[in-house]
Amino acid sequence: MKVLIIEDEKALSESIATYLNSEQYLCEVAENFQTASAKIGQYEYACIILDINLPDGSGLEILKELKTHKKSEGVLIISARNSLDDRLNGLNSGADDYLTKPFHLSELAARVAAIIRRKSFDGNNSLRFEELEFDLSTKTVHIKQHPLELTRKEYDLLLYFVSNKNKVINKSAIAEHLWGDNMDMADSYDFIYTHIKNLRKKLIQAGARDYVHSVYGMGYKFSKRS
């Protein structure tokens, strides 16, 4: 799951990114309004952590941009402003939650997880597709009640496929979802093929059917039938 942290205080944004990385999120950082605006216009995120006070603009304008472009990302405002009016203003502007600074990183992570569950999984902690069972809180997968051993990237890839089942997903979308900003460092998409090959092998060996289908010239589709 990819998270965008919009925060001009570098030490805080780095602390948040480090903690969320340990919780298996892929984090990107924007330290000002201009960078944040460019990122939300170009990429998609599972959740956006948003500071209202930015050096070159207001975080509330970011919320307006998300609405204008009909983006579906969940938004958690983090702010030193603690008045009821500030909270209501942020929530009424389209944020999903509001957390006052200072805060514990564990609480922030829990709120991010809750937002993602509500926005992407109807508030559920579990997800099922045929014989695959996901526990979203522990980030684990079982096949016919047996645990499936996956790397972090393989889990993210499988969850992305299931969340977009029956849709054709191009390679650039997969790269963006799994690697974020670092996708531009790759000379080719061979690394995607390798991850998909390993994932398919593990699924089949664990007793699942092969749901990953290559769509020539377009990408991949995760479905019961190609």
N, C-alpha and C positions, 0 to 999 in steps of 0.2 A: 504494500500500500504506500502510495506516494503522498508526502505531506509538504506543503509550502509554508515556510516560516517567514513572515514579514515583520521584521523587528530591526530597528536601527542600532540598538545596543548590542555590539558585537559579542561581548562576553556572555550575555544572556542567550542570544540566538545560538551560539556555539554549544552552550550547556544544554539547551533544549534539543538541538540536533543530536548531540552525543547520547543523551538519554533515550530519545526516540529510536535512534539507530540500534541501541541495545534491546529495544522492544520490537525489533525487526521491521521498522518503518524505513522507507527510503526518503531522506530529507533533502530539500533544496532551500536555499536562503535568499531572501531579497532584503537589502538594507535600506531601501528608499522606495518612494512611490513610483518613480519611473521604471525601475527594474521590476517591481511587483506587477505593475500594469502590463509590461511586456510579457511577463511569464504567464499571467492568467489569460492573456489573449492568444498565446501560442500553445500552451499545454493544459492538461487536465490533471486534477488532483483529487485524492480521496477526502482530504481535509485541508483547510487553510487556517493557520494560526496568525492572527492579525492584531498588530498594535495600532491603536487609533492615531497616536501622535508620531508622524513621520517627518523627517527634515524638509521634505519638498512637497508635502501634501497631506491630506487627511485619509486615514484608513476607511472612513465612512464613504469616501468616493470610490474606494475599491469595491465596497459592497454594491454601490450603484452600477459600477461597470459589470459586475457579475450578473446583476439583474438585466441590464441592457443586452448583454450577450446571451441571456438565458442559460447561464452556466449552473450546474447542479451541485457544485462543491459545498460541503459543509464548512461552516466558518465558526471558529472559536476566537472571540475577541479577548486579548490580554491587555490590561490597562491599569495605570496607577489611579485612575479616577474611580472613586468608590461610591459616588452618590447614586440614589435611586434614579434620578433623572438621566444620568449617564448610562446606567444599565438599560433602562427602558429605551433610550434613544438608540443604543446599539442593537438591541433585540428587535425593535420596531423597524430598524433599517435593513434587517434581513439576516442578522447573525443567528446562529443556532444556540450559542451559549456565550457566557461572559464570565471571565475569571480575573479577579483583581490581583495585581502585584502587591507584595511578593507572594509567591505561591510555591507549593511543593511540586517538584517535577512528576512525582508519582500521581498526584491529583490531575495535573495537566494531561498526562498520558491516559488516565482513566476517562477523562472527558473527551479526548480525541477519539478513543475507542468507541465510546457511547455514541458520538456523532456519526461515526462511520457505520455503526450498526443500524442506526435509525435511517440514514440516508441511502445506504447501499443494500441492507439486508433486512429491512422492515423491523428493525429492533431486535432481531434474533441473535442468539449466541451460537446457533448451529445452522448449517446449510447442508442440504442433501441433493445429490444428483445420482439417480440410479443406485448403484452399490457404493458410491462414494459418500462419506459422512465427514463434514468439516466441523471442528470445534474452533470457533473464531476467537475465543478467549485464550486458548492455549496454542493456537495456530498449529493444529495437528489434523491429520487425515486418517480415517480408518476405512478399510475395505472389508466388508463382511465381518465387522467387529475386530479385525486385525489391524494393528498400526502400520502405516505406510511411512517408511523412512525417507524423508525428502530433505534436500538442502533448502536454505532460505529462498534462493531464486526459484527452485523447482516448486516450492509451495506457493510463492507469489504468482508464478506462471499458471499453475493449475487453478488457483482461485480466480485469476483473471479470465481464464478460459471458461470456467463454469459460470462466472458472473456475466459472460457475454456468449453464452451457449447459443448455437444455431446462427451465429453471426460470423461473417468473414472478417477476420482481423488481419490487417497488413503488417508486414514485418517492422515498419517504422513505429507503429503504434505499440507493438510488443516491446521494442527496444526502449521507447520512451517510458513505458510503464515500469520496466524492470531496472533501468539504469539512469533515468532522468537526464540531468545535464551531461552526464558522461557518455551518453549515446553518441554524441558527435565525435568522440575520440576513436570510434571503431572505423576501420577501413572497409569493412564489409559486414554483412549480417550472418557470417558463418557461425558466430557464437550463439545466435538464436537457434540455428539448426541443431547445434550440439546439445543445448539445453532441452530442446523438444525431443530429440532422439533419446536422451537419457530418461526424461520423464515418461515417455511412452513405454520404454523398456521396463521401468519400475512398475508402472500400472499393470502391464500385461503379466509380469512375473508374480504380482500380488493377487492376480485373479480377476482383474477388471477387464472389461472389453476395451478395444482400441477406439477411443472417441476422437482422436486428433486426426483430422483429415487435411491434407495439403490441397489447396485450391490453386491450380497452375496460374502463374502470373499475377496472383492476387495476395495470397497469404495462407492463413489456416482457419479451419472451422472446427469447433468442438461440438459434436452432435452424435446422436445415436446412429445417424446415417449420413453419408457424404453427400 
